[in-house]
Amino acid sequence: MTEATIATTLLIDFVAFLGRRGLGADTVCAAAGIDPRWLDEPNSRLPASAMERLWAAGERLTGDPDLGLHSAESYNPGALSIVGYVILSCRTAGDALDRLARYAPLLNEGLHVHVDHAGDLTTCRFGAAEGVQSFLHHSPRQAIETLAAGIVLTLKRLANQQSEPPEPVSVGFCHAAPADTTEHRRLLGPALRFDQAENSVVYQRTALAAGMLSADPALLEVFEGDARRRLELLKARGAVSGRVQSLLGARLRGEVPSLASIAAELAMSERSVQRSLSEESTSYREIVDEVRKGLALSHLSRPGSTATDVAFLLGFSEPSAFTRAFRRWTGASPSQYKLA
């Protein structure tokens, strides 16, 4: 069975959270058996087992049994990468919940999220995905509680001033109740149940009509298009194109890695990589273009970024070449995109 992968941004954000608790990155990585170089690769993916070790090390080093809840309380939506940008741009809380379910594998391939609308209620169910090897099958508590708290707290925080922040009708967990549930009730509310048949957060459908503070239909269209493409690539992760895409995302820093260097990392010849990509109806040039587009959208969404900086970061010879490529990708210039 193939091991699930997670977005490296989740690991980076959690290490930063532990840093705010007084734990240095080197100490945390050593305790978890994690290569610290992963902290410099926000556009790559890593085995889910690395995150399992990080949860265990974090709980051991902090002595905090509610580490998942507390990390959700202070997390940065940017840790969700493109999924976070999609959620932030949604029109309503209900739309955000639907998009989380749709793109959850981009965060964690081992995670399954399903949203069901029935009568007056909307139920978000989540747990371990079938068909992949993941720690969520045997050690789910911290990650599952992080997700539940992330949903509840994020939808409250992002409600605009004209909307009542959505409050859950109930929150349920499959795992047994810990000895002390004070923090659970503080963050998740009183309608909390353990030893349930499924993990879930339930809302009144009317509550999820709450408008989002950062709603932006134009950006949502761009971000969601990128998320769909990334999801398609992820589904083909066993194929060569998916592996090439992952390596490019991690290595593209100031210059585009050569096909020869990528082929060497894959332990393949250049000709074999080219042949495999052709069989998958793509090419190295097309994948480079796709990765550049995703990174450009991500970098330009950050405060203080400039088109010139992003152009050179993505290996363009000059800003004008980047501007032409960006217009081809989005129909807008980088400056127009940042003002949108």
BAPAGU-646849 format. One record per residue (C-alpha): residue in one letter; chain; x, y, z. Coordinates in steps of 0.05 Angstrom, whole numbers. Layout:
BEGIN
{node 'a','A',{X,Y,Z}},
...
This chain:
BEGIN
{node 'm','A',{0,0,0}},
{node 't','A',{27,69,-20}},
{node 'e','A',{43,116,37}},
{node 'a','A',{4,181,39}},
{node 't','A',{40,246,31}},
{node 'i','A',{27,314,63}},
{node 'a','A',{41,385,42}},
{node 't','A',{107,407,72}},
{node 't','A',{74,473,92}},
{node 'l','A',{37,436,147}},
{node 'l','A',{103,412,177}},
{node 'i','A',{134,482,170}},
{node 'd','A',{75,515,205}},
{node 'f','A',{75,464,261}},
{node 'v','A',{150,472,273}},
{node 'a','A',{138,548,275}},
{node 'f','A',{83,537,327}},
{node 'l','A',{130,496,370}},
{node 'g','A',{181,551,362}},
{node 'r','A',{131,599,394}},
{node 'r','A',{128,549,451}},
{node 'g','A',{203,557,461}},
{node 'l','A',{228,497,421}},
{node 'g','A',{281,510,368}},
{node 'a','A',{273,480,299}},
{node 'd','A',{337,439,304}},
{node 't','A',{314,409,370}},
{node 'v','A',{246,391,342}},
{node 'c','A',{273,361,278}},
{node 'a','A',{324,320,315}},
{node 'a','A',{272,294,364}},
{node 'a','A',{225,275,306}},
{node 'g','A',{279,247,260}},
{node 'i','A',{263,298,207}},
{node 'd','A',{311,328,157}},
{node 'p','A',{312,403,173}},
{node 'r','A',{322,418,99}},
{node 'w','A',{248,403,90}},
{node 'l','A',{234,469,126}},
{node 'd','A',{263,505,65}},
{node 'e','A',{218,468,14}},
{node 'p','A',{147,496,23}},
{node 'n','A',{126,473,-47}},
{node 's','A',{142,400,-38}},
{node 'r','A',{109,340,-4}},
{node 'l','A',{135,291,47}},
{node 'p','A',{114,223,75}},
{node 'a','A',{57,226,125}},
{node 's','A',{99,185,173}},
{node 'a','A',{144,246,183}},
{node 'm','A',{85,285,209}},
{node 'e','A',{66,228,255}},
{node 'r','A',{136,231,286}},
{node 'l','A',{130,306,292}},
{node 'w','A',{64,302,330}},
{node 'a','A',{94,251,378}},
{node 'a','A',{158,292,388}},
{node 'g','A',{118,356,398}},
{node 'e','A',{73,325,450}},
{node 'r','A',{133,295,486}},
{node 'l','A',{174,359,486}},
{node 't','A',{117,406,507}},
{node 'g','A',{81,359,554}},
{node 'd','A',{16,386,523}},
{node 'p','A',{-36,331,513}},
{node 'd','A',{-80,381,474}},
{node 'l','A',{-26,402,425}},
{node 'g','A',{-71,393,365}},
{node 'l','A',{-124,440,392}},
{node 'h','A',{-73,493,411}},
{node 's','A',{-38,490,344}},
{node 'a','A',{-104,501,308}},
{node 'e','A',{-117,561,353}},
{node 's','A',{-54,596,328}},
{node 'y','A',{-45,569,258}},
{node 'n','A',{-32,611,196}},
{node 'p','A',{-81,600,139}},
{node 'g','A',{-21,604,93}},
{node 'a','A',{0,537,120}},
{node 'l','A',{-56,508,78}},
{node 's','A',{-21,533,16}},
{node 'i','A',{-67,536,-45}},
{node 'v','A',{-124,505,-5}},
{node 'g','A',{-119,562,44}},
{node 'y','A',{-122,614,-12}},
{node 'v','A',{-184,579,-41}},
{node 'i','A',{-218,579,27}},
{node 'l','A',{-201,651,42}},
{node 's','A',{-231,673,-25}},
{node 'c','A',{-298,636,-17}},
{node 'r','A',{-363,676,-13}},
{node 't','A',{-394,640,46}},
{node 'a','A',{-374,594,103}},
{node 'g','A',{-413,538,69}},
{node 'd','A',{-373,547,5}},
{node 'a','A',{-309,545,45}},
{node 'l','A',{-329,479,78}},
{node 'd','A',{-346,449,10}},
{node 'r','A',{-278,470,-19}},
{node 'l','A',{-242,441,41}},
{node 'a','A',{-274,373,27}},
{node 'r','A',{-257,378,-47}},
{node 'y','A',{-184,395,-39}},
{node 'a','A',{-166,362,28}},
{node 'p','A',{-119,311,-7}},
{node 'l','A',{-74,368,-26}},
{node 'l','A',{-61,378,48}},
{node 'n','A',{-59,305,68}},
{node 'e','A',{-71,247,20}},
{node 'g','A',{-89,204,80}},
{node 'l','A',{-147,250,99}},
{node 'h','A',{-218,242,73}},
{node 'v','A',{-268,299,83}},
{node 'h','A',{-341,295,62}},
{node 'v','A',{-395,348,68}},
{node 'd','A',{-467,327,69}},
{node 'h','A',{-527,373,66}},
{node 'a','A',{-591,342,93}},
{node 'g','A',{-652,380,115}},
{node 'd','A',{-633,439,159}},
{node 'l','A',{-564,411,175}},
{node 't','A',{-496,408,142}},
{node 't','A',{-449,354,167}},
{node 'c','A',{-374,354,154}},
{node 'r','A',{-346,284,165}},
{node 'f','A',{-271,270,165}},
{node 'g','A',{-223,213,178}},
{node 'a','A',{-172,167,148}},
{node 'a','A',{-176,157,73}},
{node 'e','A',{-179,85,48}},
{node 'g','A',{-127,56,1}},
{node 'v','A',{-66,93,28}},
{node 'q','A',{-20,81,87}},
{node 's','A',{-30,136,138}},
{node 'f','A',{-21,148,213}},
{node 'l','A',{-94,170,214}},
{node 'h','A',{-112,96,214}},
{node 'h','A',{-78,83,281}},
{node 's','A',{-58,149,314}},
{node 'p','A',{-108,202,293}},
{node 'r','A',{-125,243,355}},
{node 'q','A',{-80,304,348}},
{node 'a','A',{-89,313,273}},
{node 'i','A',{-165,301,276}},
{node 'e','A',{-173,350,334}},
{node 't','A',{-131,401,296}},
{node 'l','A',{-177,395,236}},
{node 'a','A',{-241,401,277}},
{node 'a','A',{-215,461,315}},
{node 'g','A',{-188,491,250}},
{node 'i','A',{-257,487,218}},
{node 'v','A',{-294,516,278}},
{node 'l','A',{-245,572,292}},
{node 't','A',{-231,592,220}},
{node 'l','A',{-304,598,200}},
{node 'k','A',{-315,643,261}},
{node 'r','A',{-254,686,247}},
{node 'l','A',{-271,696,173}},
{node 'a','A',{-344,716,182}},
{node 'n','A',{-353,788,158}},
{node 'q','A',{-382,841,203}},
{node 'q','A',{-451,835,172}},
{node 's','A',{-456,761,189}},
{node 'e','A',{-464,723,254}},
{node 'p','A',{-403,678,263}},
{node 'p','A',{-425,606,252}},
{node 'e','A',{-428,563,314}},
{node 'p','A',{-429,487,308}},
{node 'v','A',{-491,448,330}},
{node 's','A',{-445,391,351}},
{node 'v','A',{-374,365,346}},
{node 'g','A',{-361,290,350}},
{node 'f','A',{-298,248,354}},
{node 'c','A',{-287,174,345}},
{node 'h','A',{-232,171,398}},
{node 'a','A',{-245,166,472}},
{node 'a','A',{-250,228,515}},
{node 'p','A',{-184,250,546}},
{node 'a','A',{-180,257,622}},
{node 'd','A',{-191,332,617}},
{node 't','A',{-236,363,563}},
{node 't','A',{-234,435,588}},
{node 'e','A',{-195,459,527}},
{node 'h','A',{-240,421,479}},
{node 'r','A',{-301,455,507}},
{node 'r','A',{-268,523,508}},
{node 'l','A',{-250,519,434}},
{node 'l','A',{-305,474,406}},
{node 'g','A',{-365,491,449}},
{node 'p','A',{-408,450,496}},
{node 'a','A',{-441,404,444}},
{node 'l','A',{-382,357,445}},
{node 'r','A',{-383,281,441}},
{node 'f','A',{-330,227,442}},
{node 'd','A',{-332,153,424}},
{node 'q','A',{-375,169,364}},
{node 'a','A',{-383,128,301}},
{node 'e','A',{-351,184,260}},
{node 'n','A',{-312,248,267}},
{node 's','A',{-357,307,249}},
{node 'v','A',{-374,380,256}},
{node 'v','A',{-448,396,246}},
{node 'y','A',{-478,464,230}},
{node 'q','A',{-546,493,216}},
{node 'r','A',{-547,506,141}},
{node 't','A',{-570,577,153}},
{node 'a','A',{-508,590,196}},
{node 'l','A',{-463,572,138}},
{node 'a','A',{-494,627,96}},
{node 'a','A',{-448,674,135}},
{node 'g','A',{-408,717,87}},
{node 'm','A',{-332,712,87}},
{node 'l','A',{-289,772,106}},
{node 's','A',{-239,758,51}},
{node 'a','A',{-288,736,-4}},
{node 'd','A',{-261,750,-74}},
{node 'p','A',{-295,715,-133}},
{node 'a','A',{-241,734,-183}},
{node 'l','A',{-185,707,-140}},
{node 'l','A',{-226,645,-123}},
{node 'e','A',{-231,628,-197}},
{node 'v','A',{-156,633,-206}},
{node 'f','A',{-138,596,-142}},
{node 'e','A',{-189,541,-153}},
{node 'g','A',{-164,530,-224}},
{node 'd','A',{-94,520,-195}},
{node 'a','A',{-121,474,-140}},
{node 'r','A',{-157,430,-191}},
{node 'r','A',{-93,422,-232}},
{node 'r','A',{-52,405,-170}},
{node 'l','A',{-104,354,-149}},
{node 'e','A',{-101,321,-217}},
{node 'l','A',{-26,318,-213}},
{node 'l','A',{-29,290,-143}},
{node 'k','A',{-76,234,-165}},
{node 'a','A',{-22,215,-216}},
{node 'r','A',{32,217,-162}},
{node 'g','A',{57,147,-179}},
{node 'a','A',{67,170,-251}},
{node 'v','A',{130,205,-273}},
{node 's','A',{95,272,-286}},
{node 'g','A',{72,277,-214}},
{node 'r','A',{142,261,-187}},
{node 'v','A',{174,312,-234}},
{node 'q','A',{123,365,-212}},
{node 's','A',{138,352,-139}},
{node 'l','A',{214,357,-149}},
{node 'l','A',{208,421,-190}},
{node 'g','A',{165,453,-137}},
{node 'a','A',{219,440,-85}},
{node 'r','A',{280,457,-128}},
{node 'l','A',{258,518,-169}},
{node 'r','A',{298,574,-135}},
{node 'g','A',{327,628,-180}},
{node 'e','A',{336,581,-239}},
{node 'v','A',{298,524,-270}},
{node 'p','A',{330,456,-255}},
{node 's','A',{354,421,-317}},
{node 'l','A',{319,359,-341}},
{node 'a','A',{384,322,-330}},
{node 's','A',{385,340,-255}},
{node 'i','A',{312,320,-245}},
{node 'a','A',{323,255,-283}},
{node 'a','A',{383,240,-238}},
{node 'e','A',{341,250,-175}},
{node 'l','A',{289,202,-204}},
{node 'a','A',{345,151,-220}},
{node 'm','A',{323,153,-293}},
{node 's','A',{356,173,-358}},
{node 'e','A',{334,238,-392}},
{node 'r','A',{307,197,-450}},
{node 's','A',{265,154,-403}},
{node 'v','A',{236,214,-369}},
{node 'q','A',{219,247,-435}},
{node 'r','A',{187,183,-461}},
{node 's','A',{146,174,-397}},
{node 'l','A',{122,246,-398}},
{node 's','A',{102,239,-471}},
{node 'e','A',{61,176,-454}},
{node 'e','A',{27,218,-400}},
{node 's','A',{10,271,-452}},
{node 't','A',{56,324,-424}},
{node 's','A',{128,348,-428}},
{node 'y','A',{182,375,-382}},
{node 'r','A',{170,445,-411}},
{node 'e','A',{95,442,-396}},
{node 'i','A',{107,419,-325}},
{node 'v','A',{158,475,-313}},
{node 'd','A',{106,524,-338}},
{node 'e','A',{52,495,-292}},
{node 'v','A',{98,497,-231}},
{node 'r','A',{120,568,-246}},
{node 'k','A',{47,590,-251}},
{node 'g','A',{29,559,-184}},
{node 'l','A',{89,589,-150}},
{node 'a','A',{77,657,-181}},
{node 'l','A',{5,659,-155}},
{node 's','A',{29,637,-87}},
{node 'h','A',{86,687,-82}},
{node 'l','A',{46,747,-109}},
{node 's','A',{-8,734,-58}},
{node 'r','A',{40,750,-2}},
{node 'p','A',{45,821,25}},
{node 'g','A',{107,858,2}},
{node 's','A',{122,814,-57}},
{node 't','A',{140,847,-123}},
{node 'a','A',{137,822,-195}},
{node 't','A',{211,834,-203}},
{node 'd','A',{229,791,-143}},
{node 'v','A',{181,735,-164}},
{node 'a','A',{208,737,-236}},
{node 'f','A',{279,724,-214}},
{node 'l','A',{258,674,-161}},
{node 'l','A',{224,633,-215}},
{node 'g','A',{283,635,-262}},
{node 'f','A',{259,685,-314}},
{node 's','A',{314,723,-350}},
{node 'e','A',{279,790,-340}},
{node 'p','A',{215,817,-310}},
{node 's','A',{184,830,-378}},
{node 'a','A',{188,755,-394}},
{node 'f','A',{153,739,-329}},
{node 't','A',{99,791,-344}},
{node 'r','A',{85,760,-412}},
{node 'a','A',{80,691,-382}},
{node 'f','A',{35,716,-326}},
{node 'r','A',{-13,748,-376}},
{node 'r','A',{-15,683,-414}},
{node 'w','A',{-32,645,-350}},
{node 't','A',{-84,692,-320}},
{node 'g','A',{-103,746,-372}},
{node 'a','A',{-76,799,-324}},
{node 's','A',{-9,831,-308}},
{node 'p','A',{24,816,-241}},
{node 's','A',{8,886,-216}},
{node 'q','A',{-65,879,-235}},
{node 'y','A',{-68,813,-200}},
{node 'k','A',{-39,842,-136}},
{node 'l','A',{-90,899,-137}},
{node 'a','A',{-149,852,-149}},
